[in-house]
Amino acid sequence: MPGDSAATAGVDSPRRAFLCLGSNMGDRRAHLRQAIDMLPDVVAVSPIYETDPVGGPDQGRFLNQVVELSTALTPQNLLGLCHRIEANAERVREERWGPRTLDVDIIWIDGVEMDTERLTIPHPRWKQRRFVLAPLRDLAPDVVDEDDLRLAEGTVQRLGPG
């Protein structure tokens, strides 16, 4: 739980964190809205982008957004929250990078670098994916290098507010 001492153990104060949300099944906008509603400590939400899938099987286009949090959750507890939000959207993990009702990825947390079996921060492919960099740049131009955005894979179309 966000207020539990176990959830904030090892974190002195809230940190800026960015999550990327994506959906290409069902009511894509509703899945994004419900995910945002379940997140604590939301500071800002990017516009929605419609994007081509990158990697994986042939599938429909995604709606993507980036959400900025100011959170005292540990990275591990934030990951657990992301998984609970995906489960709430009835996410099924049948095929790597396959179609999904909702994907919630931790992209970047201020001052955190880690690489474990369950979690890597910053996200290992964040600089390669335009569907992450474009909405992230809307919220945090200090985090996204213009050259990375230019060289990133995929196409995006900004649709506007959620």
CNS distance restraints for C-alpha pairs under 8 A (distance, minus, plus):
assign (resid   1 and name CA) (resid   7 and name CA) 6.38 0.50 0.50
assign (resid   2 and name CA) (resid   7 and name CA) 6.13 0.50 0.50
assign (resid   2 and name CA) (resid   8 and name CA) 7.53 0.50 0.50
assign (resid   2 and name CA) (resid  40 and name CA) 7.54 0.50 0.50
assign (resid   2 and name CA) (resid  72 and name CA) 7.95 0.50 0.50
assign (resid   2 and name CA) (resid  73 and name CA) 6.52 0.50 0.50
assign (resid   3 and name CA) (resid   7 and name CA) 7.03 0.50 0.50
assign (resid   3 and name CA) (resid   8 and name CA) 7.57 0.50 0.50
assign (resid   4 and name CA) (resid   8 and name CA) 6.70 0.50 0.50
assign (resid   5 and name CA) (resid   9 and name CA) 5.80 0.50 0.50
assign (resid   7 and name CA) (resid  72 and name CA) 7.89 0.50 0.50
assign (resid   7 and name CA) (resid  73 and name CA) 5.43 0.50 0.50
assign (resid   7 and name CA) (resid  74 and name CA) 6.09 0.50 0.50
assign (resid   7 and name CA) (resid  77 and name CA) 5.87 0.50 0.50
assign (resid   8 and name CA) (resid  72 and name CA) 5.44 0.50 0.50
assign (resid   8 and name CA) (resid  73 and name CA) 4.80 0.50 0.50
assign (resid   8 and name CA) (resid  74 and name CA) 5.56 0.50 0.50
assign (resid   9 and name CA) (resid  73 and name CA) 7.92 0.50 0.50
assign (resid   9 and name CA) (resid  74 and name CA) 6.82 0.50 0.50
assign (resid  10 and name CA) (resid  74 and name CA) 7.02 0.50 0.50
assign (resid  11 and name CA) (resid  72 and name CA) 5.92 0.50 0.50
assign (resid  11 and name CA) (resid  73 and name CA) 7.17 0.50 0.50
assign (resid  11 and name CA) (resid  74 and name CA) 6.38 0.50 0.50
assign (resid  12 and name CA) (resid  72 and name CA) 7.47 0.50 0.50
assign (resid  13 and name CA) (resid  71 and name CA) 7.91 0.50 0.50
assign (resid  13 and name CA) (resid  72 and name CA) 5.75 0.50 0.50
assign (resid  14 and name CA) (resid  70 and name CA) 5.43 0.50 0.50
assign (resid  14 and name CA) (resid  71 and name CA) 4.51 0.50 0.50
assign (resid  14 and name CA) (resid  72 and name CA) 4.11 0.50 0.50
assign (resid  14 and name CA) (resid  73 and name CA) 7.68 0.50 0.50
assign (resid  15 and name CA) (resid  69 and name CA) 7.76 0.50 0.50
assign (resid  15 and name CA) (resid  70 and name CA) 5.23 0.50 0.50
assign (resid  15 and name CA) (resid  71 and name CA) 5.31 0.50 0.50
assign (resid  15 and name CA) (resid  72 and name CA) 6.21 0.50 0.50
assign (resid  15 and name CA) (resid 109 and name CA) 6.79 0.50 0.50
assign (resid  15 and name CA) (resid 110 and name CA) 5.90 0.50 0.50
assign (resid  16 and name CA) (resid  68 and name CA) 6.87 0.50 0.50
assign (resid  16 and name CA) (resid  69 and name CA) 5.73 0.50 0.50
assign (resid  16 and name CA) (resid  70 and name CA) 4.71 0.50 0.50
assign (resid  16 and name CA) (resid  71 and name CA) 6.61 0.50 0.50
assign (resid  16 and name CA) (resid 109 and name CA) 5.85 0.50 0.50
assign (resid  16 and name CA) (resid 110 and name CA) 5.36 0.50 0.50
assign (resid  17 and name CA) (resid  68 and name CA) 5.70 0.50 0.50
assign (resid  17 and name CA) (resid  69 and name CA) 5.10 0.50 0.50
assign (resid  17 and name CA) (resid  70 and name CA) 6.28 0.50 0.50
assign (resid  17 and name CA) (resid  71 and name CA) 6.99 0.50 0.50
assign (resid  17 and name CA) (resid 106 and name CA) 7.69 0.50 0.50
assign (resid  17 and name CA) (resid 107 and name CA) 7.68 0.50 0.50
assign (resid  17 and name CA) (resid 108 and name CA) 5.70 0.50 0.50
assign (resid  17 and name CA) (resid 109 and name CA) 4.21 0.50 0.50
assign (resid  17 and name CA) (resid 110 and name CA) 6.24 0.50 0.50
assign (resid  18 and name CA) (resid  66 and name CA) 6.56 0.50 0.50
assign (resid  18 and name CA) (resid  67 and name CA) 5.60 0.50 0.50
assign (resid  18 and name CA) (resid  68 and name CA) 4.65 0.50 0.50
assign (resid  18 and name CA) (resid  69 and name CA) 6.26 0.50 0.50
assign (resid  18 and name CA) (resid 106 and name CA) 6.26 0.50 0.50
assign (resid  18 and name CA) (resid 107 and name CA) 5.56 0.50 0.50
assign (resid  18 and name CA) (resid 108 and name CA) 5.34 0.50 0.50
assign (resid  18 and name CA) (resid 109 and name CA) 6.44 0.50 0.50
assign (resid  18 and name CA) (resid 136 and name CA) 7.75 0.50 0.50
assign (resid  19 and name CA) (resid  66 and name CA) 5.56 0.50 0.50
assign (resid  19 and name CA) (resid  67 and name CA) 5.27 0.50 0.50
assign (resid  19 and name CA) (resid  68 and name CA) 6.64 0.50 0.50
assign (resid  19 and name CA) (resid  69 and name CA) 7.98 0.50 0.50
assign (resid  19 and name CA) (resid 104 and name CA) 6.52 0.50 0.50
assign (resid  19 and name CA) (resid 105 and name CA) 5.41 0.50 0.50
assign (resid  19 and name CA) (resid 106 and name CA) 4.56 0.50 0.50
assign (resid  19 and name CA) (resid 107 and name CA) 5.38 0.50 0.50
assign (resid  19 and name CA) (resid 108 and name CA) 7.31 0.50 0.50
assign (resid  20 and name CA) (resid  64 and name CA) 6.99 0.50 0.50
assign (resid  20 and name CA) (resid  65 and name CA) 5.81 0.50 0.50
assign (resid  20 and name CA) (resid  66 and name CA) 4.44 0.50 0.50
assign (resid  20 and name CA) (resid  67 and name CA) 6.47 0.50 0.50
assign (resid  20 and name CA) (resid 103 and name CA) 7.79 0.50 0.50
assign (resid  20 and name CA) (resid 104 and name CA) 5.77 0.50 0.50
assign (resid  20 and name CA) (resid 105 and name CA) 5.23 0.50 0.50
assign (resid  20 and name CA) (resid 106 and name CA) 6.57 0.50 0.50
assign (resid  20 and name CA) (resid 107 and name CA) 6.47 0.50 0.50
assign (resid  20 and name CA) (resid 132 and name CA) 6.46 0.50 0.50
assign (resid  21 and name CA) (resid  32 and name CA) 6.64 0.50 0.50
assign (resid  21 and name CA) (resid  35 and name CA) 7.97 0.50 0.50
assign (resid  21 and name CA) (resid  64 and name CA) 5.44 0.50 0.50
assign (resid  21 and name CA) (resid  65 and name CA) 5.22 0.50 0.50
assign (resid  21 and name CA) (resid  66 and name CA) 6.07 0.50 0.50
assign (resid  21 and name CA) (resid  67 and name CA) 7.66 0.50 0.50
assign (resid  21 and name CA) (resid 102 and name CA) 6.98 0.50 0.50
assign (resid  21 and name CA) (resid 103 and name CA) 5.55 0.50 0.50
assign (resid  21 and name CA) (resid 104 and name CA) 4.71 0.50 0.50
assign (resid  21 and name CA) (resid 105 and name CA) 6.61 0.50 0.50
assign (resid  22 and name CA) (resid  32 and name CA) 7.14 0.50 0.50
assign (resid  22 and name CA) (resid  62 and name CA) 6.15 0.50 0.50
assign (resid  22 and name CA) (resid  63 and name CA) 5.54 0.50 0.50
assign (resid  22 and name CA) (resid  64 and name CA) 4.39 0.50 0.50
assign (resid  22 and name CA) (resid  65 and name CA) 6.67 0.50 0.50
assign (resid  22 and name CA) (resid 102 and name CA) 5.61 0.50 0.50
assign (resid  22 and name CA) (resid 103 and name CA) 5.02 0.50 0.50
assign (resid  22 and name CA) (resid 104 and name CA) 6.72 0.50 0.50
assign (resid  23 and name CA) (resid  28 and name CA) 5.23 0.50 0.50
assign (resid  23 and name CA) (resid  29 and name CA) 7.88 0.50 0.50
assign (resid  23 and name CA) (resid  31 and name CA) 6.89 0.50 0.50
assign (resid  23 and name CA) (resid  32 and name CA) 7.11 0.50 0.50
assign (resid  23 and name CA) (resid  62 and name CA) 5.28 0.50 0.50
assign (resid  23 and name CA) (resid  63 and name CA) 5.42 0.50 0.50
assign (resid  23 and name CA) (resid  64 and name CA) 6.74 0.50 0.50
assign (resid  23 and name CA) (resid  99 and name CA) 7.99 0.50 0.50
assign (resid  23 and name CA) (resid 100 and name CA) 6.00 0.50 0.50
assign (resid  23 and name CA) (resid 101 and name CA) 5.11 0.50 0.50
assign (resid  23 and name CA) (resid 102 and name CA) 4.62 0.50 0.50
assign (resid  23 and name CA) (resid 103 and name CA) 6.35 0.50 0.50
assign (resid  24 and name CA) (resid  28 and name CA) 5.96 0.50 0.50
assign (resid  24 and name CA) (resid  60 and name CA) 6.00 0.50 0.50
assign (resid  24 and name CA) (resid  61 and name CA) 5.82 0.50 0.50
assign (resid  24 and name CA) (resid  62 and name CA) 4.41 0.50 0.50
assign (resid  24 and name CA) (resid  63 and name CA) 6.42 0.50 0.50
assign (resid  24 and name CA) (resid  99 and name CA) 6.16 0.50 0.50
assign (resid  24 and name CA) (resid 100 and name CA) 5.85 0.50 0.50
assign (resid  24 and name CA) (resid 101 and name CA) 6.01 0.50 0.50
assign (resid  24 and name CA) (resid 102 and name CA) 7.49 0.50 0.50
assign (resid  25 and name CA) (resid  60 and name CA) 7.80 0.50 0.50
assign (resid  25 and name CA) (resid  99 and name CA) 6.62 0.50 0.50
assign (resid  25 and name CA) (resid 100 and name CA) 5.63 0.50 0.50
assign (resid  25 and name CA) (resid 101 and name CA) 4.66 0.50 0.50
assign (resid  25 and name CA) (resid 102 and name CA) 7.82 0.50 0.50
assign (resid  26 and name CA) (resid 101 and name CA) 6.35 0.50 0.50
assign (resid  27 and name CA) (resid  31 and name CA) 6.31 0.50 0.50
assign (resid  28 and name CA) (resid  32 and name CA) 6.43 0.50 0.50
assign (resid  28 and name CA) (resid  62 and name CA) 7.80 0.50 0.50
assign (resid  28 and name CA) (resid  63 and name CA) 6.46 0.50 0.50
assign (resid  28 and name CA) (resid 101 and name CA) 7.08 0.50 0.50
assign (resid  29 and name CA) (resid  33 and name CA) 6.15 0.50 0.50
assign (resid  29 and name CA) (resid  63 and name CA) 7.29 0.50 0.50
assign (resid  29 and name CA) (resid 162 and name CA) 7.06 0.50 0.50
assign (resid  30 and name CA) (resid  34 and name CA) 6.01 0.50 0.50
assign (resid  31 and name CA) (resid  35 and name CA) 6.19 0.50 0.50
assign (resid  31 and name CA) (resid  89 and name CA) 6.55 0.50 0.50
assign (resid  31 and name CA) (resid 101 and name CA) 6.88 0.50 0.50
assign (resid  31 and name CA) (resid 102 and name CA) 6.38 0.50 0.50
assign (resid  32 and name CA) (resid  36 and name CA) 6.29 0.50 0.50
assign (resid  32 and name CA) (resid  65 and name CA) 7.69 0.50 0.50
assign (resid  32 and name CA) (resid 102 and name CA) 7.40 0.50 0.50
assign (resid  33 and name CA) (resid  37 and name CA) 6.19 0.50 0.50
assign (resid  33 and name CA) (resid 162 and name CA) 7.31 0.50 0.50
assign (resid  34 and name CA) (resid  38 and name CA) 6.34 0.50 0.50
assign (resid  35 and name CA) (resid  39 and name CA) 6.53 0.50 0.50
assign (resid  35 and name CA) (resid  85 and name CA) 6.06 0.50 0.50
assign (resid  35 and name CA) (resid  86 and name CA) 7.84 0.50 0.50
assign (resid  36 and name CA) (resid  42 and name CA) 7.84 0.50 0.50
assign (resid  36 and name CA) (resid  67 and name CA) 7.61 0.50 0.50
assign (resid  38 and name CA) (resid  85 and name CA) 6.96 0.50 0.50
assign (resid  40 and name CA) (resid  69 and name CA) 7.50 0.50 0.50
assign (resid  40 and name CA) (resid  71 and name CA) 7.71 0.50 0.50
assign (resid  41 and name CA) (resid  69 and name CA) 5.34 0.50 0.50
assign (resid  41 and name CA) (resid  70 and name CA) 5.48 0.50 0.50
assign (resid  41 and name CA) (resid  71 and name CA) 6.01 0.50 0.50
assign (resid  42 and name CA) (resid  67 and name CA) 7.00 0.50 0.50
assign (resid  42 and name CA) (resid  68 and name CA) 5.97 0.50 0.50
assign (resid  42 and name CA) (resid  69 and name CA) 4.53 0.50 0.50
assign (resid  42 and name CA) (resid  70 and name CA) 6.64 0.50 0.50
assign (resid  43 and name CA) (resid  67 and name CA) 7.65 0.50 0.50
assign (resid  43 and name CA) (resid  68 and name CA) 5.41 0.50 0.50
assign (resid  43 and name CA) (resid  69 and name CA) 5.22 0.50 0.50
assign (resid  43 and name CA) (resid  70 and name CA) 6.44 0.50 0.50
assign (resid  44 and name CA) (resid  67 and name CA) 5.94 0.50 0.50
assign (resid  44 and name CA) (resid  68 and name CA) 5.12 0.50 0.50
assign (resid  44 and name CA) (resid  69 and name CA) 7.21 0.50 0.50
assign (resid  44 and name CA) (resid 139 and name CA) 7.14 0.50 0.50
assign (resid  45 and name CA) (resid  65 and name CA) 7.17 0.50 0.50
assign (resid  45 and name CA) (resid  66 and name CA) 6.05 0.50 0.50
assign (resid  45 and name CA) (resid  67 and name CA) 4.57 0.50 0.50
assign (resid  45 and name CA) (resid  68 and name CA) 6.29 0.50 0.50
assign (resid  45 and name CA) (resid 139 and name CA) 7.45 0.50 0.50
assign (resid  46 and name CA) (resid  65 and name CA) 5.67 0.50 0.50
assign (resid  46 and name CA) (resid  66 and name CA) 5.35 0.50 0.50
assign (resid  46 and name CA) (resid  67 and name CA) 6.35 0.50 0.50
assign (resid  46 and name CA) (resid 135 and name CA) 5.56 0.50 0.50
assign (resid  46 and name CA) (resid 136 and name CA) 7.18 0.50 0.50
assign (resid  46 and name CA) (resid 138 and name CA) 6.20 0.50 0.50
assign (resid  46 and name CA) (resid 139 and name CA) 6.22 0.50 0.50
assign (resid  46 and name CA) (resid 161 and name CA) 7.34 0.50 0.50
assign (resid  47 and name CA) (resid  65 and name CA) 6.34 0.50 0.50
assign (resid  47 and name CA) (resid  66 and name CA) 7.97 0.50 0.50
assign (resid  47 and name CA) (resid 135 and name CA) 6.66 0.50 0.50
assign (resid  47 and name CA) (resid 138 and name CA) 7.84 0.50 0.50
assign (resid  47 and name CA) (resid 158 and name CA) 7.01 0.50 0.50
assign (resid  47 and name CA) (resid 159 and name CA) 6.94 0.50 0.50
assign (resid  47 and name CA) (resid 160 and name CA) 4.80 0.50 0.50
assign (resid  47 and name CA) (resid 161 and name CA) 4.49 0.50 0.50
assign (resid  47 and name CA) (resid 162 and name CA) 6.24 0.50 0.50
assign (resid  48 and name CA) (resid  63 and name CA) 6.43 0.50 0.50
assign (resid  48 and name CA) (resid  64 and name CA) 5.69 0.50 0.50
assign (resid  48 and name CA) (resid  65 and name CA) 5.09 0.50 0.50
assign (resid  48 and name CA) (resid 135 and name CA) 7.54 0.50 0.50
assign (resid  48 and name CA) (resid 158 and name CA) 6.19 0.50 0.50
assign (resid  48 and name CA) (resid 159 and name CA) 5.49 0.50 0.50
assign (resid  48 and name CA) (resid 160 and name CA) 5.45 0.50 0.50
assign (resid  48 and name CA) (resid 161 and name CA) 5.85 0.50 0.50
assign (resid  48 and name CA) (resid 162 and name CA) 5.76 0.50 0.50
assign (resid  49 and name CA) (resid  63 and name CA) 5.59 0.50 0.50
assign (resid  49 and name CA) (resid  64 and name CA) 5.21 0.50 0.50
assign (resid  49 and name CA) (resid  65 and name CA) 6.48 0.50 0.50
assign (resid  49 and name CA) (resid 131 and name CA) 7.35 0.50 0.50
assign (resid  49 and name CA) (resid 135 and name CA) 7.24 0.50 0.50
assign (resid  49 and name CA) (resid 156 and name CA) 6.14 0.50 0.50
assign (resid  49 and name CA) (resid 157 and name CA) 5.35 0.50 0.50
assign (resid  49 and name CA) (resid 158 and name CA) 4.37 0.50 0.50
assign (resid  49 and name CA) (resid 159 and name CA) 5.38 0.50 0.50
assign (resid  49 and name CA) (resid 160 and name CA) 7.26 0.50 0.50
assign (resid  50 and name CA) (resid  61 and name CA) 6.66 0.50 0.50
assign (resid  50 and name CA) (resid  62 and name CA) 5.58 0.50 0.50
assign (resid  50 and name CA) (resid  63 and name CA) 4.56 0.50 0.50
assign (resid  50 and name CA) (resid  64 and name CA) 6.33 0.50 0.50
assign (resid  50 and name CA) (resid 156 and name CA) 5.75 0.50 0.50
assign (resid  50 and name CA) (resid 157 and name CA) 5.17 0.50 0.50
assign (resid  50 and name CA) (resid 158 and name CA) 6.45 0.50 0.50
assign (resid  50 and name CA) (resid 159 and name CA) 6.71 0.50 0.50
assign (resid  51 and name CA) (resid  61 and name CA) 5.61 0.50 0.50
assign (resid  51 and name CA) (resid  62 and name CA) 5.15 0.50 0.50
assign (resid  51 and name CA) (resid  63 and name CA) 6.26 0.50 0.50
assign (resid  51 and name CA) (resid  64 and name CA) 7.11 0.50 0.50
assign (resid  51 and name CA) (resid 131 and name CA) 6.23 0.50 0.50
assign (resid  51 and name CA) (resid 154 and name CA) 7.31 0.50 0.50
assign (resid  51 and name CA) (resid 155 and name CA) 5.80 0.50 0.50
assign (resid  51 and name CA) (resid 156 and name CA) 4.52 0.50 0.50
assign (resid  51 and name CA) (resid 157 and name CA) 6.37 0.50 0.50
assign (resid  52 and name CA) (resid  60 and name CA) 7.56 0.50 0.50
assign (resid  52 and name CA) (resid  61 and name CA) 4.91 0.50 0.50
assign (resid  52 and name CA) (resid  62 and name CA) 6.32 0.50 0.50
assign (resid  52 and name CA) (resid 154 and name CA) 6.28 0.50 0.50
assign (resid  52 and name CA) (resid 155 and name CA) 5.89 0.50 0.50
assign (resid  52 and name CA) (resid 156 and name CA) 6.89 0.50 0.50
assign (resid  53 and name CA) (resid  59 and name CA) 7.05 0.50 0.50
assign (resid  53 and name CA) (resid  60 and name CA) 7.24 0.50 0.50
assign (resid  53 and name CA) (resid  61 and name CA) 5.93 0.50 0.50
assign (resid  53 and name CA) (resid  62 and name CA) 6.55 0.50 0.50
assign (resid  53 and name CA) (resid 154 and name CA) 7.40 0.50 0.50
assign (resid  54 and name CA) (resid 129 and name CA) 7.74 0.50 0.50
assign (resid  54 and name CA) (resid 153 and name CA) 7.40 0.50 0.50
assign (resid  54 and name CA) (resid 154 and name CA) 6.24 0.50 0.50
assign (resid  55 and name CA) (resid  97 and name CA) 6.66 0.50 0.50
assign (resid  56 and name CA) (resid  96 and name CA) 6.67 0.50 0.50
assign (resid  56 and name CA) (resid  97 and name CA) 4.80 0.50 0.50
assign (resid  56 and name CA) (resid  98 and name CA) 5.78 0.50 0.50
assign (resid  57 and name CA) (resid  97 and name CA) 7.30 0.50 0.50
assign (resid  57 and name CA) (resid  98 and name CA) 6.03 0.50 0.50
assign (resid  59 and name CA) (resid  98 and name CA) 7.39 0.50 0.50
assign (resid  59 and name CA) (resid  99 and name CA) 6.24 0.50 0.50
assign (resid  60 and name CA) (resid  99 and name CA) 7.44 0.50 0.50
assign (resid  64 and name CA) (resid 131 and name CA) 6.64 0.50 0.50
assign (resid  64 and name CA) (resid 132 and name CA) 7.75 0.50 0.50
assign (resid  64 and name CA) (resid 135 and name CA) 7.88 0.50 0.50
assign (resid  65 and name CA) (resid 132 and name CA) 7.85 0.50 0.50
assign (resid  65 and name CA) (resid 135 and name CA) 6.07 0.50 0.50
assign (resid  66 and name CA) (resid 132 and name CA) 7.24 0.50 0.50
assign (resid  66 and name CA) (resid 135 and name CA) 5.67 0.50 0.50
assign (resid  66 and name CA) (resid 136 and name CA) 5.78 0.50 0.50
assign (resid  66 and name CA) (resid 139 and name CA) 7.92 0.50 0.50
assign (resid  68 and name CA) (resid 139 and name CA) 7.38 0.50 0.50
assign (resid  73 and name CA) (resid  77 and name CA) 5.86 0.50 0.50
assign (resid  73 and name CA) (resid  78 and name CA) 5.79 0.50 0.50
assign (resid  74 and name CA) (resid  78 and name CA) 6.11 0.50 0.50
assign (resid  75 and name CA) (resid  79 and name CA) 6.12 0.50 0.50
assign (resid  76 and name CA) (resid  80 and name CA) 6.33 0.50 0.50
assign (resid  76 and name CA) (resid 119 and name CA) 7.63 0.50 0.50
assign (resid  77 and name CA) (resid  81 and name CA) 6.26 0.50 0.50
assign (resid  78 and name CA) (resid  82 and name CA) 6.24 0.50 0.50
assign (resid  78 and name CA) (resid 106 and name CA) 7.97 0.50 0.50
assign (resid  79 and name CA) (resid  83 and name CA) 6.31 0.50 0.50
assign (resid  79 and name CA) (resid 106 and name CA) 7.15 0.50 0.50
assign (resid  79 and name CA) (resid 119 and name CA) 7.80 0.50 0.50
assign (resid  80 and name CA) (resid  84 and name CA) 6.29 0.50 0.50
assign (resid  81 and name CA) (resid  85 and name CA) 6.22 0.50 0.50
assign (resid  82 and name CA) (resid  86 and name CA) 6.27 0.50 0.50
assign (resid  82 and name CA) (resid 104 and name CA) 5.61 0.50 0.50
assign (resid  82 and name CA) (resid 105 and name CA) 7.09 0.50 0.50
assign (resid  83 and name CA) (resid  87 and name CA) 6.14 0.50 0.50
assign (resid  83 and name CA) (resid 104 and name CA) 7.45 0.50 0.50
assign (resid  84 and name CA) (resid  88 and name CA) 6.14 0.50 0.50
assign (resid  85 and name CA) (resid  89 and name CA) 6.58 0.50 0.50
assign (resid  85 and name CA) (resid 104 and name CA) 7.71 0.50 0.50
assign (resid  86 and name CA) (resid  90 and name CA) 6.53 0.50 0.50
assign (resid  86 and name CA) (resid  91 and name CA) 5.35 0.50 0.50
assign (resid  86 and name CA) (resid 101 and name CA) 7.94 0.50 0.50
assign (resid  86 and name CA) (resid 102 and name CA) 5.65 0.50 0.50
assign (resid  86 and name CA) (resid 103 and name CA) 6.28 0.50 0.50
assign (resid  86 and name CA) (resid 104 and name CA) 6.70 0.50 0.50
assign (resid  87 and name CA) (resid  91 and name CA) 5.26 0.50 0.50
assign (resid  87 and name CA) (resid  92 and name CA) 7.84 0.50 0.50
assign (resid  89 and name CA) (resid 101 and name CA) 6.31 0.50 0.50
assign (resid  89 and name CA) (resid 102 and name CA) 6.31 0.50 0.50
assign (resid  90 and name CA) (resid 101 and name CA) 6.93 0.50 0.50
assign (resid  91 and name CA) (resid 100 and name CA) 6.08 0.50 0.50
assign (resid  91 and name CA) (resid 101 and name CA) 5.52 0.50 0.50
assign (resid  91 and name CA) (resid 102 and name CA) 6.00 0.50 0.50
assign (resid  91 and name CA) (resid 103 and name CA) 7.75 0.50 0.50
assign (resid  92 and name CA) (resid 100 and name CA) 6.92 0.50 0.50
assign (resid  92 and name CA) (resid 101 and name CA) 7.99 0.50 0.50
assign (resid  93 and name CA) (resid  98 and name CA) 7.95 0.50 0.50
assign (resid  93 and name CA) (resid 100 and name CA) 7.86 0.50 0.50
assign (resid  94 and name CA) (resid  98 and name CA) 7.40 0.50 0.50
assign (resid  95 and name CA) (resid  99 and name CA) 7.98 0.50 0.50
assign (resid 105 and name CA) (resid 123 and name CA) 7.85 0.50 0.50
assign (resid 106 and name CA) (resid 121 and name CA) 7.34 0.50 0.50
assign (resid 106 and name CA) (resid 122 and name CA) 7.66 0.50 0.50
assign (resid 106 and name CA) (resid 123 and name CA) 6.58 0.50 0.50
assign (resid 107 and name CA) (resid 121 and name CA) 6.71 0.50 0.50
assign (resid 107 and name CA) (resid 122 and name CA) 5.52 0.50 0.50
assign (resid 107 and name CA) (resid 123 and name CA) 4.77 0.50 0.50
assign (resid 107 and name CA) (resid 126 and name CA) 6.51 0.50 0.50
assign (resid 108 and name CA) (resid 112 and name CA) 7.68 0.50 0.50
assign (resid 108 and name CA) (resid 121 and name CA) 5.98 0.50 0.50
assign (resid 108 and name CA) (resid 122 and name CA) 4.64 0.50 0.50
assign (resid 108 and name CA) (resid 123 and name CA) 6.52 0.50 0.50
assign (resid 109 and name CA) (resid 113 and name CA) 7.98 0.50 0.50
assign (resid 109 and name CA) (resid 121 and name CA) 7.13 0.50 0.50
assign (resid 109 and name CA) (resid 122 and name CA) 6.98 0.50 0.50
assign (resid 112 and name CA) (resid 121 and name CA) 6.63 0.50 0.50
assign (resid 112 and name CA) (resid 122 and name CA) 7.50 0.50 0.50
assign (resid 113 and name CA) (resid 120 and name CA) 7.52 0.50 0.50
assign (resid 113 and name CA) (resid 121 and name CA) 5.19 0.50 0.50
assign (resid 113 and name CA) (resid 122 and name CA) 6.21 0.50 0.50
assign (resid 114 and name CA) (resid 119 and name CA) 7.35 0.50 0.50
assign (resid 114 and name CA) (resid 120 and name CA) 5.40 0.50 0.50
assign (resid 114 and name CA) (resid 121 and name CA) 5.18 0.50 0.50
assign (resid 114 and name CA) (resid 122 and name CA) 7.46 0.50 0.50
assign (resid 115 and name CA) (resid 119 and name CA) 6.03 0.50 0.50
assign (resid 115 and name CA) (resid 120 and name CA) 4.25 0.50 0.50
assign (resid 115 and name CA) (resid 121 and name CA) 6.49 0.50 0.50
assign (resid 116 and name CA) (resid 120 and name CA) 6.00 0.50 0.50
assign (resid 120 and name CA) (resid 124 and name CA) 6.46 0.50 0.50
assign (resid 122 and name CA) (resid 126 and name CA) 7.44 0.50 0.50
assign (resid 125 and name CA) (resid 129 and name CA) 6.75 0.50 0.50
assign (resid 126 and name CA) (resid 132 and name CA) 6.24 0.50 0.50
assign (resid 126 and name CA) (resid 133 and name CA) 7.08 0.50 0.50
assign (resid 127 and name CA) (resid 132 and name CA) 7.76 0.50 0.50
assign (resid 127 and name CA) (resid 133 and name CA) 6.74 0.50 0.50
assign (resid 127 and name CA) (resid 148 and name CA) 6.03 0.50 0.50
assign (resid 127 and name CA) (resid 149 and name CA) 7.40 0.50 0.50
assign (resid 127 and name CA) (resid 152 and name CA) 6.61 0.50 0.50
assign (resid 128 and name CA) (resid 148 and name CA) 7.32 0.50 0.50
assign (resid 128 and name CA) (resid 151 and name CA) 7.48 0.50 0.50
assign (resid 128 and name CA) (resid 152 and name CA) 4.61 0.50 0.50
assign (resid 128 and name CA) (resid 153 and name CA) 5.77 0.50 0.50
assign (resid 129 and name CA) (resid 133 and name CA) 6.37 0.50 0.50
assign (resid 129 and name CA) (resid 152 and name CA) 5.10 0.50 0.50
assign (resid 129 and name CA) (resid 153 and name CA) 5.10 0.50 0.50
assign (resid 129 and name CA) (resid 154 and name CA) 6.48 0.50 0.50
assign (resid 130 and name CA) (resid 134 and name CA) 5.69 0.50 0.50
assign (resid 130 and name CA) (resid 149 and name CA) 6.16 0.50 0.50
assign (resid 130 and name CA) (resid 152 and name CA) 5.04 0.50 0.50
assign (resid 130 and name CA) (resid 153 and name CA) 5.63 0.50 0.50
assign (resid 130 and name CA) (resid 154 and name CA) 5.63 0.50 0.50
assign (resid 130 and name CA) (resid 155 and name CA) 6.71 0.50 0.50
assign (resid 130 and name CA) (resid 156 and name CA) 6.90 0.50 0.50
assign (resid 131 and name CA) (resid 135 and name CA) 7.00 0.50 0.50
assign (resid 131 and name CA) (resid 154 and name CA) 6.96 0.50 0.50
assign (resid 131 and name CA) (resid 155 and name CA) 7.34 0.50 0.50
assign (resid 131 and name CA) (resid 156 and name CA) 6.18 0.50 0.50
assign (resid 132 and name CA) (resid 136 and name CA) 6.05 0.50 0.50
assign (resid 133 and name CA) (resid 137 and name CA) 5.84 0.50 0.50
assign (resid 133 and name CA) (resid 144 and name CA) 6.53 0.50 0.50
assign (resid 133 and name CA) (resid 148 and name CA) 7.99 0.50 0.50
assign (resid 133 and name CA) (resid 149 and name CA) 5.93 0.50 0.50
assign (resid 133 and name CA) (resid 152 and name CA) 7.92 0.50 0.50
assign (resid 134 and name CA) (resid 138 and name CA) 6.70 0.50 0.50
assign (resid 134 and name CA) (resid 149 and name CA) 6.90 0.50 0.50
assign (resid 134 and name CA) (resid 156 and name CA) 7.76 0.50 0.50
assign (resid 135 and name CA) (resid 139 and name CA) 6.90 0.50 0.50
assign (resid 136 and name CA) (resid 140 and name CA) 5.81 0.50 0.50
assign (resid 136 and name CA) (resid 141 and name CA) 7.39 0.50 0.50
assign (resid 136 and name CA) (resid 143 and name CA) 7.91 0.50 0.50
assign (resid 136 and name CA) (resid 144 and name CA) 7.08 0.50 0.50
assign (resid 137 and name CA) (resid 141 and name CA) 4.52 0.50 0.50
assign (resid 137 and name CA) (resid 142 and name CA) 7.78 0.50 0.50
assign (resid 137 and name CA) (resid 143 and name CA) 7.20 0.50 0.50
assign (resid 137 and name CA) (resid 144 and name CA) 5.57 0.50 0.50
assign (resid 140 and name CA) (resid 144 and name CA) 6.83 0.50 0.50
assign (resid 141 and name CA) (resid 145 and name CA) 7.51 0.50 0.50
assign (resid 144 and name CA) (resid 148 and name CA) 7.10 0.50 0.50
assign (resid 144 and name CA) (resid 149 and name CA) 7.16 0.50 0.50
assign (resid 145 and name CA) (resid 149 and name CA) 6.51 0.50 0.50
assign (resid 146 and name CA) (resid 150 and name CA) 6.22 0.50 0.50
assign (resid 147 and name CA) (resid 151 and name CA) 6.16 0.50 0.50
assign (resid 148 and name CA) (resid 152 and name CA) 5.89 0.50 0.50
